[in-house]
Amino acid sequence: MKFFVDTADVKEIREISDYGLLDGVTTNPSLVKKAGRPFKDIIAEICDITDGPVSAEVAALDYDTMLAEGRTLAKIAKNVVVKVPLTLDGLKTCRTLAEEGTPSNVTLCFSANQALLAAKAGAAYISPFLGRLDDIGAEGVALIREIRTIYDNYAFDTQILAASIRSPLHVTAVALAGADVATVPAAVIKSLVKHPLTDKGIEQFVADWKATGQSIL
């Protein structure tokens, strides 16, 4: 499973990239607002950090303006993926961009039927939001499993990009469910390495090595 970091914070992106764990980046208007910088400047800088896909979201809701915005964003760098909402105009924009050779990430997916439509529209990625489904008492991971089955049934090329991931348990669950990508906050990615038995083992090895009085260098 690929790891995208879900942030518009360039410092966080560089850190995850330096660890060798970065396959791509997703952004959204809320993350851009938090970053407090010009949107297109942020996307350009992110695209300089990684060769992986970088999702940049349109702001409009009508087809003509979404398409114009998508074309503008796609010119920033060759690895920009235009992010569009899962609406009829969003799907129409996705189809046009796909025909022009520009990949789209269809976002705010909350049902298998929505994911089916996105695949038929030619989406490169579909973004089901696990955490938000969990918030209303639904099982977000179940949606990943449903989409995986449908896409496999019909050999759709659209990749399942599990979004709204909030914990290491979510990461394990979507990996088991067959997600192609998990887009994860930087803090959650870094937390995946943690385990108390790992920490305990390191402490013991350090103490034992110190007791030998030796040096490798």
C-alpha positions as CSV (number, residue, x, y, z in Angstrom):
1,M,0.0,0.0,0.0
2,K,1.2,3.5,-0.9
3,F,1.5,6.2,1.7
4,F,0.4,9.8,0.8
5,V,0.8,12.5,3.5
6,D,-2.3,14.6,4.0
7,T,-1.0,18.1,4.6
8,A,-0.1,21.4,3.0
9,D,2.7,21.9,5.5
10,V,5.9,21.8,3.4
11,K,8.1,21.1,6.4
12,E,6.0,18.0,7.3
13,I,6.2,16.8,3.7
14,R,10.0,17.2,3.6
15,E,10.3,15.3,6.8
16,I,8.3,12.3,5.6
17,S,10.1,12.4,2.3
18,D,13.5,12.3,4.1
19,Y,12.4,9.1,5.9
20,G,11.8,7.5,2.5
21,L,8.1,6.9,3.3
22,L,6.5,9.4,0.9
23,D,4.7,8.2,-2.2
24,G,2.5,11.3,-2.8
25,V,0.7,14.2,-1.1
26,T,-3.0,15.2,-0.8
27,T,-4.2,18.7,0.1
28,N,-7.6,20.3,0.5
29,P,-8.9,23.8,1.1
30,S,-8.9,23.3,4.9
31,L,-5.2,22.3,4.9
32,V,-4.3,25.2,2.6
33,K,-6.1,27.6,5.0
34,K,-4.1,26.2,7.9
35,A,-0.8,26.6,6.0
36,G,-1.6,30.3,5.4
37,R,0.3,30.7,2.1
38,P,-0.7,31.2,-1.5
39,F,-2.3,28.0,-2.8
40,K,-0.4,27.7,-6.1
41,D,2.9,28.5,-4.5
42,I,2.3,25.6,-2.0
43,I,1.5,23.1,-4.7
44,A,4.5,24.1,-6.8
45,E,6.9,23.7,-3.8
46,I,5.3,20.3,-2.9
47,C,5.8,19.1,-6.5
48,D,9.5,20.0,-6.2
49,I,9.8,17.8,-3.1
50,T,8.2,14.7,-4.5
51,D,7.8,13.1,-7.9
52,G,4.7,11.3,-6.6
53,P,1.1,12.5,-7.2
54,V,0.1,15.8,-5.6
55,S,-3.6,16.3,-5.2
56,A,-4.7,20.0,-5.6
57,E,-8.4,20.7,-5.2
58,V,-10.6,23.0,-7.3
59,A,-12.6,25.6,-5.5
60,A,-15.6,25.9,-7.9
61,L,-18.7,23.8,-8.0
62,D,-19.9,24.3,-11.6
63,Y,-18.4,22.3,-14.5
64,D,-17.0,25.2,-16.6
65,T,-15.2,26.9,-13.7
66,M,-14.0,23.5,-12.2
67,L,-12.6,22.6,-15.6
68,A,-10.8,25.9,-16.0
69,E,-9.4,25.7,-12.5
70,G,-8.3,22.1,-13.1
71,R,-6.5,23.0,-16.3
72,T,-4.7,25.8,-14.4
73,L,-3.6,23.6,-11.6
74,A,-2.4,20.9,-14.0
75,K,0.0,23.4,-15.5
76,I,1.8,23.9,-12.2
77,A,3.7,20.6,-12.5
78,K,3.5,17.2,-14.3
79,N,2.6,15.3,-11.1
80,V,-0.4,17.4,-10.1
81,V,-3.6,15.4,-9.7
82,V,-6.7,17.6,-9.9
83,K,-9.1,17.0,-7.0
84,V,-12.8,17.4,-7.7
85,P,-15.9,16.8,-5.5
86,L,-18.2,13.8,-6.0
87,T,-21.0,15.7,-7.7
88,L,-22.4,15.4,-11.2
89,D,-20.4,18.4,-12.3
90,G,-17.3,17.0,-10.6
91,L,-17.7,13.7,-12.4
92,K,-18.1,15.6,-15.7
93,T,-15.0,17.6,-15.0
94,C,-13.2,14.3,-14.2
95,R,-14.2,12.8,-17.5
96,T,-13.0,15.8,-19.5
97,L,-9.7,16.0,-17.7
98,A,-9.2,12.2,-18.1
99,E,-9.7,12.6,-21.9
100,E,-7.1,15.4,-21.9
101,G,-4.6,13.2,-20.0
102,T,-4.9,14.9,-16.6
103,P,-5.6,12.6,-13.7
104,S,-8.3,13.3,-11.1
105,N,-8.8,12.5,-7.5
106,V,-12.6,12.4,-6.8
107,T,-13.1,13.3,-3.2
108,L,-15.8,13.2,-0.5
109,C,-16.9,9.6,-1.4
110,F,-19.2,8.0,1.2
111,S,-20.9,5.2,-0.8
112,A,-20.0,2.3,-3.1
113,N,-22.3,3.7,-5.8
114,Q,-20.5,7.0,-5.7
115,A,-17.2,5.1,-6.1
116,L,-18.7,3.2,-9.1
117,L,-19.6,6.4,-10.8
118,A,-16.2,7.9,-10.2
119,A,-14.5,4.9,-11.8
120,K,-16.8,5.1,-14.8
121,A,-16.0,8.8,-15.2
122,G,-12.3,7.9,-15.4
123,A,-11.0,8.9,-12.0
124,A,-7.4,8.1,-11.3
125,Y,-8.2,8.0,-7.6
126,I,-11.4,7.7,-5.5
127,S,-11.2,9.1,-1.9
128,P,-13.6,7.4,0.5
129,F,-13.6,9.2,3.9
130,L,-13.4,6.6,6.7
131,G,-13.2,8.8,9.7
132,R,-16.2,10.9,8.8
133,L,-18.3,7.7,8.3
134,D,-17.1,6.4,11.7
135,D,-18.3,9.7,13.2
136,I,-21.9,9.1,12.2
137,G,-21.9,5.4,13.4
138,A,-21.1,3.8,10.0
139,E,-18.2,1.5,9.4
140,G,-15.8,3.3,7.1
141,V,-13.6,0.3,6.5
142,A,-16.6,-1.6,5.2
143,L,-16.9,0.9,2.4
144,I,-13.2,0.2,1.4
145,R,-14.0,-3.5,1.1
146,E,-17.2,-2.8,-1.0
147,I,-15.3,-0.6,-3.4
148,R,-12.4,-3.1,-3.7
149,T,-14.9,-5.9,-4.6
150,I,-16.7,-3.7,-7.2
151,Y,-13.4,-2.4,-8.8
152,D,-12.0,-5.9,-9.0
153,N,-15.2,-7.3,-10.5
154,Y,-14.9,-4.9,-13.4
155,A,-11.2,-4.4,-13.6
156,F,-11.4,-0.7,-13.1
157,D,-8.1,1.1,-13.0
158,T,-9.2,3.7,-10.4
159,Q,-7.1,3.4,-7.3
160,I,-8.7,3.4,-3.8
161,L,-7.2,6.2,-1.8
162,A,-8.4,5.8,1.8
163,A,-8.9,9.2,3.4
164,S,-9.9,10.7,6.7
165,I,-7.5,8.3,8.5
166,R,-7.1,9.2,12.1
167,S,-5.2,6.4,13.8
168,P,-2.7,3.5,13.3
169,L,-5.7,1.1,13.6
170,H,-7.3,2.8,10.5
171,V,-4.1,2.2,8.6
172,T,-4.0,-1.5,9.4
173,A,-7.7,-1.8,8.6
174,V,-7.5,-0.2,5.1
175,A,-4.4,-2.2,4.2
176,L,-6.2,-5.4,5.1
177,A,-9.3,-4.2,3.1
178,G,-7.2,-3.7,0.0
179,A,-6.8,0.1,-0.3
180,D,-4.2,1.0,-2.9
181,V,-3.3,4.2,-1.0
182,A,-3.7,5.6,2.4
183,T,-3.5,9.4,2.8
184,V,-2.4,10.0,6.4
185,P,-1.5,12.9,8.6
186,A,2.2,13.1,9.2
187,A,1.8,12.5,12.9
188,V,0.0,9.3,12.3
189,I,2.6,8.1,9.8
190,K,5.3,8.7,12.3
191,S,3.3,6.9,15.1
192,L,3.2,3.7,13.0
193,V,6.8,2.9,13.9
194,K,6.1,2.9,17.7
195,H,5.7,-0.2,19.8
196,P,6.5,-0.6,23.5
197,L,8.3,-3.9,22.9
198,T,10.5,-2.2,20.3
199,D,11.4,0.5,22.7
200,K,12.1,-2.0,25.5
201,G,14.3,-4.1,23.1
202,I,16.3,-1.1,22.1
203,E,16.9,-0.1,25.7
204,Q,18.2,-3.6,26.5
205,F,20.5,-3.8,23.4
206,V,21.9,-0.3,24.2
207,A,22.6,-1.3,27.8
208,D,24.2,-4.6,26.8
209,W,26.4,-3.0,24.1
210,K,27.6,-0.4,26.6
211,A,28.6,-3.2,29.0
212,T,30.9,-4.7,26.4
213,G,33.0,-1.6,26.4
214,Q,33.4,-1.8,22.6
215,S,33.1,0.7,19.8
216,I,32.1,0.1,16.2
217,L,33.8,3.3,15.0
